[in-house]
């Protein structure tokens, strides 16, 4: 889960995708998501999720990739006044 650093509210989540040898984490926005026991459903078409920017399972979102992910998800990217990151991993 990634939260907005200004509000500490959930902004994005990562979902696992791929084969065991090429497994990766894809970013999806969590606005209007439905949360249940053991699952989170996001209102995005599967095709949009499959083409989303990704990171490896042991990687962290690079700061330089944040604007691209926000653009892809249709969100406005607004770093902090001093260039702080907009999202943080929780």
BALUM-938908 format. One record per residue: x, y, z of N, C-alpha, C in turn; residue in three letters. Coordinates in Angstrom, 2 decimals, always signed. Layout:
+---------+---------+---------+---------+---------+---------+---------+---------+---------+---------+
:    n.xx :    n.yy :    n.zz :   ca.xx :   ca.yy :   ca.zz :    c.xx :    c.yy :    c.zz : residuo :
+---------+---------+---------+---------+---------+---------+---------+---------+---------+---------+
:       X :       Y :       Z :       X :       Y :       Z :       X :       Y :       Z :     ALA :
...
+---------+---------+---------+---------+---------+---------+---------+---------+---------+---------+
END
This chain:
+---------+---------+---------+---------+---------+---------+---------+---------+---------+---------+
:    n.xx :    n.yy :    n.zz :   ca.xx :   ca.yy :   ca.zz :    c.xx :    c.yy :    c.zz : residuo :
+---------+---------+---------+---------+---------+---------+---------+---------+---------+---------+
:   +0.84 :   -1.17 :   +0.00 :   +0.00 :   +0.00 :   +0.00 :   +0.89 :   +1.24 :   +0.00 :     UNK :
:   +0.53 :   +2.20 :   -0.78 :   +1.22 :   +3.49 :   -0.82 :   +0.23 :   +4.56 :   -0.38 :     UNK :
:   +0.66 :   +5.43 :   +0.53 :   -0.21 :   +6.48 :   +1.04 :   +0.27 :   +7.85 :   +0.56 :     UNK :
:   -0.66 :   +8.78 :   +0.49 :   -0.34 :  +10.17 :   +0.16 :   +0.39 :  +10.76 :   +1.37 :     UNK :
:   +1.56 :  +11.34 :   +1.15 :   +2.36 :  +11.84 :   +2.27 :   +1.76 :  +13.07 :   +2.93 :     UNK :
:   +0.87 :  +13.77 :   +2.26 :   +0.27 :  +14.96 :   +2.88 :   -0.95 :  +14.62 :   +3.73 :     UNK :
:   -1.68 :  +13.57 :   +3.35 :   -2.90 :  +13.22 :   +4.08 :   -2.79 :  +11.90 :   +4.84 :     UNK :
:   -1.79 :  +11.10 :   +4.51 :   -1.60 :   +9.75 :   +5.08 :   -2.76 :   +8.82 :   +4.75 :     UNK :
:   -3.48 :   +9.13 :   +3.68 :   -4.59 :   +8.28 :   +3.22 :   -4.09 :   +7.39 :   +2.08 :     UNK :
:   -4.64 :   +6.19 :   +1.92 :   -4.23 :   +5.31 :   +0.82 :   -4.40 :   +5.99 :   -0.54 :     UNK :
:   -3.38 :   +5.86 :   -1.38 :   -3.41 :   +6.45 :   -2.72 :   -3.31 :   +5.37 :   -3.79 :     UNK :
:   -2.42 :   +4.41 :   -3.59 :   -2.20 :   +3.34 :   -4.56 :   -1.87 :   +2.05 :   -3.84 :     UNK :
:   -2.11 :   +0.98 :   -4.55 :   -1.72 :   -0.34 :   -4.05 :   -0.96 :   -1.05 :   -5.16 :     UNK :
:   -0.24 :   -2.07 :   -4.79 :   +0.41 :   -2.89 :   -5.80 :   -0.30 :   -4.24 :   -5.84 :     UNK :
:   -0.44 :   -4.77 :   -7.03 :   -1.03 :   -6.09 :   -7.21 :   -0.01 :   -6.96 :   -7.94 :     UNK :
:   +0.05 :   -8.21 :   -7.55 :   +0.99 :   -9.14 :   -8.16 :   +0.49 :   -9.65 :   -9.49 :     UNK :
:   +1.42 :   -9.80 :  -10.43 :   +1.06 :  -10.27 :  -11.76 :   +2.26 :  -10.98 :  -12.38 :     UNK :
:   +1.99 :  -12.00 :  -13.16 :   +3.06 :  -12.64 :  -13.90 :   +3.29 :  -14.09 :  -13.52 :     UNK :
:   +4.27 :  -14.65 :  -14.18 :   +4.67 :  -16.03 :  -13.93 :   +5.61 :  -16.08 :  -12.74 :     UNK :
:   +5.77 :  -17.24 :  -12.13 :   +6.66 :  -17.32 :  -10.96 :   +8.08 :  -16.81 :  -11.23 :     UNK :
:   +8.57 :  -16.95 :  -12.44 :   +9.93 :  -16.50 :  -12.75 :   +9.98 :  -15.04 :  -13.19 :     UNK :
:   +8.84 :  -14.45 :  -13.49 :   +8.79 :  -13.05 :  -13.94 :   +7.68 :  -12.29 :  -13.21 :     UNK :
:   +7.58 :  -12.51 :  -11.93 :   +6.55 :  -11.90 :  -11.10 :   +6.90 :  -10.43 :  -10.85 :     UNK :
:   +5.91 :   -9.56 :  -10.92 :   +6.14 :   -8.12 :  -10.69 :   +4.93 :   -7.52 :   -9.99 :     UNK :
:   +5.12 :   -6.33 :   -9.46 :   +4.06 :   -5.63 :   -8.76 :   +3.61 :   -4.45 :   -9.61 :     UNK :
:   +2.31 :   -4.38 :   -9.90 :   +1.73 :   -3.33 :  -10.72 :   +1.01 :   -2.32 :   -9.82 :     UNK :
:   +1.07 :   -1.05 :  -10.19 :   +0.44 :   +0.00 :   -9.40 :   -0.98 :   +0.26 :   -9.88 :     UNK :
:   -1.92 :   +0.34 :   -8.93 :   -3.31 :   +0.68 :   -9.24 :   -3.81 :   +1.70 :   -8.22 :     UNK :
:   -4.63 :   +2.66 :   -8.66 :   -5.20 :   +3.62 :   -7.72 :   -6.25 :   +2.94 :   -6.86 :     UNK :
:   -6.39 :   +3.38 :   -5.62 :   -7.35 :   +2.75 :   -4.72 :   -8.58 :   +3.63 :   -4.45 :     UNK :
:   -8.69 :   +4.75 :   -5.13 :   -9.89 :   +5.57 :   -4.98 :  -11.09 :   +4.74 :   -5.44 :     UNK :
:  -12.14 :   +4.75 :   -4.66 :  -13.37 :   +4.00 :   -4.95 :  -13.18 :   +2.49 :   -4.93 :     UNK :
:  -12.13 :   +2.01 :   -4.26 :  -11.91 :   +0.57 :   -4.16 :  -12.89 :   -0.04 :   -3.16 :     UNK :
:  -13.18 :   -1.31 :   -3.36 :  -14.04 :   -2.07 :   -2.44 :  -13.14 :   -3.06 :   -1.71 :     UNK :
:  -13.16 :   -2.99 :   -0.39 :  -12.30 :   -3.84 :   +0.43 :  -13.15 :   -4.90 :   +1.11 :     UNK :
:  -12.68 :   -6.13 :   +1.03 :  -13.37 :   -7.23 :   +1.68 :  -12.37 :   -8.13 :   +2.37 :     UNK :
:  -12.82 :   -9.20 :   +3.00 :  -11.89 :  -10.10 :   +3.67 :  -10.98 :  -10.80 :   +2.67 :     UNK :
:   -9.73 :  -10.40 :   +2.64 :   -8.76 :  -11.03 :   +1.76 :   -8.71 :  -10.50 :   +0.35 :     UNK :
:   -9.39 :   -9.40 :   +0.05 :   -9.33 :   -8.87 :   -1.31 :   -9.59 :   -7.37 :   -1.34 :     UNK :
:   -9.14 :   -6.76 :   -2.42 :   -9.42 :   -5.36 :   -2.72 :   -9.79 :   -5.31 :   -4.19 :     UNK :
:  -10.95 :   -4.77 :   -4.52 :  -11.39 :   -4.63 :   -5.91 :  -11.30 :   -3.17 :   -6.29 :     UNK :
:  -10.56 :   -2.90 :   -7.38 :  -10.42 :   -1.52 :   -7.86 :  -11.24 :   -1.35 :   -9.13 :     UNK :
:  -11.81 :   -0.17 :   -9.34 :  -12.65 :   +0.06 :  -10.52 :  -11.82 :   +0.37 :  -11.77 :     UNK :
:  -10.93 :   -0.54 :  -12.14 :  -10.08 :   -0.36 :  -13.33 :  -10.22 :   -1.60 :  -14.20 :     UNK :
:  -10.26 :   -1.43 :  -15.52 :  -10.28 :   -2.60 :  -16.39 :   -8.98 :   -3.39 :  -16.25 :     UNK :
:   -9.07 :   -4.70 :  -16.39 :   -7.87 :   -5.55 :  -16.29 :   -6.79 :   -5.13 :  -17.28 :     UNK :
:   -7.21 :   -4.72 :  -18.47 :   -6.22 :   -4.31 :  -19.47 :   -5.41 :   -3.11 :  -18.99 :     UNK :
:   -6.04 :   -2.18 :  -18.29 :   -5.34 :   -1.02 :  -17.75 :   -4.36 :   -1.45 :  -16.67 :     UNK :
:   -4.76 :   -2.37 :  -15.83 :   -3.90 :   -2.85 :  -14.75 :   -2.71 :   -3.61 :  -15.32 :     UNK :
:   -2.94 :   -4.47 :  -16.29 :   -1.84 :   -5.28 :  -16.87 :   -0.76 :   -4.43 :  -17.52 :     UNK :
:   -1.13 :   -3.27 :  -18.04 :   -0.16 :   -2.39 :  -18.70 :   +0.41 :   -1.33 :  -17.77 :     UNK :
:   +0.04 :   -1.36 :  -16.50 :   +0.47 :   -0.34 :  -15.53 :   +1.97 :   -0.42 :  -15.28 :     UNK :
:   +2.60 :   +0.69 :  -14.90 :   +4.01 :   +0.66 :  -14.50 :   +4.19 :   -0.33 :  -13.35 :     UNK :
:   +5.36 :   -0.93 :  -13.28 :   +5.58 :   -1.96 :  -12.27 :   +6.96 :   -1.85 :  -11.65 :     UNK :
:   +7.14 :   -2.57 :  -10.56 :   +8.44 :   -2.73 :   -9.91 :   +8.60 :   -4.20 :   -9.59 :     UNK :
:   +9.83 :   -4.62 :   -9.35 :  +10.09 :   -5.99 :   -8.93 :   +9.57 :   -6.23 :   -7.52 :     UNK :
:   +9.42 :   -7.47 :   -7.15 :   +8.84 :   -7.79 :   -5.84 :   +9.71 :   -7.33 :   -4.68 :     UNK :
:  +11.00 :   -7.16 :   -4.89 :  +11.89 :   -6.70 :   -3.83 :  +12.28 :   -5.24 :   -4.00 :     UNK :
:  +11.71 :   -4.57 :   -4.98 :  +12.07 :   -3.19 :   -5.27 :  +11.15 :   -2.20 :   -4.57 :     UNK :
:  +11.61 :   -0.97 :   -4.51 :  +10.83 :   +0.14 :   -3.97 :  +10.59 :   +1.11 :   -5.12 :     UNK :
:   +9.47 :   +1.79 :   -5.11 :   +9.14 :   +2.75 :   -6.16 :  +10.20 :   +3.86 :   -6.20 :     UNK :
:  +10.94 :   +3.99 :   -7.31 :  +11.92 :   +5.07 :   -7.41 :  +11.21 :   +6.42 :   -7.47 :     UNK :
:  +11.78 :   +7.42 :   -6.83 :  +11.18 :   +8.76 :   -6.79 :  +10.94 :   +9.29 :   -8.20 :     UNK :
:  +11.85 :   +9.04 :   -9.11 :  +11.72 :   +9.54 :  -10.48 :  +10.57 :   +8.91 :  -11.25 :     UNK :
:  +10.07 :   +7.78 :  -10.79 :   +8.99 :   +7.09 :  -11.49 :   +7.61 :   +7.51 :  -10.98 :     UNK :
:   +7.55 :   +8.23 :   -9.86 :   +6.25 :   +8.64 :   -9.31 :   +5.40 :   +9.43 :  -10.30 :     UNK :
:   +5.93 :  +10.47 :  -10.97 :   +5.08 :  +11.23 :  -11.90 :   +4.48 :  +10.36 :  -13.00 :     UNK :
:   +5.25 :   +9.41 :  -13.51 :   +4.77 :   +8.52 :  -14.57 :   +3.60 :   +7.67 :  -14.09 :     UNK :
:   +3.70 :   +7.16 :  -12.88 :   +2.63 :   +6.32 :  -12.33 :   +1.38 :   +7.14 :  -12.10 :     UNK :
:   +1.51 :   +8.33 :  -11.57 :   +0.35 :   +9.19 :  -11.35 :   -0.32 :   +9.52 :  -12.68 :     UNK :
:   +0.48 :   +9.86 :  -13.69 :   -0.06 :  +10.17 :  -15.02 :   -0.82 :   +8.97 :  -15.58 :     UNK :
:   -0.23 :   +7.79 :  -15.47 :   -0.86 :   +6.57 :  -16.00 :   -2.20 :   +6.30 :  -15.32 :     UNK :
:   -2.26 :   +6.56 :  -14.02 :   -3.50 :   +6.31 :  -13.26 :   -4.50 :   +7.46 :  -13.39 :     UNK :
:   -4.14 :   +8.52 :  -14.11 :   -5.05 :   +9.65 :  -14.27 :   -5.13 :  +10.54 :  -13.04 :     UNK :
:   -4.07 :  +10.52 :  -12.22 :   -4.04 :  +11.32 :  -11.01 :   -3.09 :  +12.50 :  -11.18 :     UNK :
:   -3.31 :  +13.55 :  -10.41 :   -2.45 :  +14.73 :  -10.44 :   -1.26 :  +14.49 :   -9.52 :     UNK :
:   -0.06 :  +14.70 :  -10.03 :   +1.14 :  +14.53 :   -9.22 :   +1.55 :  +15.87 :   -8.64 :     UNK :
:   +1.63 :  +15.96 :   -7.31 :   +2.01 :  +17.20 :   -6.64 :   +3.04 :  +16.89 :   -5.55 :     UNK :
:   +4.33 :  +16.98 :   -5.88 :   +5.34 :  +16.75 :   -4.84 :   +5.29 :  +17.87 :   -3.80 :     UNK :
:   +5.93 :  +17.65 :   -2.66 :   +5.95 :  +18.65 :   -1.60 :   +6.67 :  +19.93 :   -2.02 :     UNK :
:   +6.56 :  +20.95 :   -1.20 :   +7.16 :  +22.26 :   -1.48 :   +8.66 :  +22.17 :   -1.72 :     UNK :
:   +9.32 :  +21.28 :   -0.99 :  +10.78 :  +21.12 :   -1.13 :  +11.13 :  +19.92 :   -1.98 :     UNK :
:  +10.18 :  +19.43 :   -2.76 :  +10.42 :  +18.27 :   -3.62 :  +10.19 :  +16.93 :   -2.96 :     UNK :
:   +9.53 :  +16.92 :   -1.78 :   +9.28 :  +15.65 :   -1.11 :   +8.39 :  +14.77 :   -1.97 :     UNK :
:   +8.52 :  +13.50 :   -1.77 :   +7.72 :  +12.53 :   -2.52 :   +6.26 :  +12.67 :   -2.15 :     UNK :
:   +5.38 :  +12.33 :   -3.10 :   +3.95 :  +12.42 :   -2.83 :   +3.41 :  +11.15 :   -2.20 :     UNK :
:   +4.04 :  +10.02 :   -2.45 :   +3.56 :   +8.77 :   -1.86 :   +4.67 :   +8.10 :   -1.05 :     UNK :
:   +4.24 :   +7.34 :   -0.04 :   +5.16 :   +6.58 :   +0.79 :   +4.61 :   +5.18 :   +0.96 :     UNK :
:   +5.48 :   +4.21 :   +1.02 :   +5.07 :   +2.81 :   +1.17 :   +4.76 :   +2.51 :   +2.63 :     UNK :
:   +3.66 :   +1.83 :   +2.87 :   +3.27 :   +1.41 :   +4.23 :   +3.11 :   -0.07 :   +4.28 :     UNK :
+---------+---------+---------+---------+---------+---------+---------+---------+---------+---------+
END
